[in-house]
């Protein structure tokens, strides 16, 4: 049995802080993991009128069991609309999404994000990660983006090992 008086662990705290970034009546782009927990928490607490848009295309499913990923059938449960992923990204492109959340393995001081690999050799990385998923699409197409993850010093190198999503490259007038 869970002790309801126990202090929140770091992931619970992170979900709470992310949920607080969501305003009622907004359209929220949700990815797998902590963003799903935060979106559902916001909807159940202070923002009951938000629309959750899941990366896999589910649009505002009715309340049910916690989805295990954006591809879980719970993200489509009696949704008014289920779109292909490209259409859910198009919602961002066309300005229909108010806020989105991205995970990261590394982010540098210019906002470049890495979700591909840790190490300098692409063919022999120290760690191979999940890749872009929707990271690049979402960071390129959404006005208000929140990076989500536990913050440890190794996640903030001077330069990311691989640029998955472009921030400001090297700063100044640098462009992709």
Secondary structure, 3 states (H helix, E strand, C coil): CCCCCCCCCHHHHHHHHHHCCCCCCCEEEECCCHHHHHHHHHHHCCCCCCEEEECCCEECCCCCCCCCCCCCHHHHCCCCEECCHHHHHHHHHCCCCCEEEEECCEECCCCCEECCEECCCHHHCCEECCCCCCHHHHHHHCCCEEEECCCCHHHCCCCCCCCCECCCCCCCCCCC
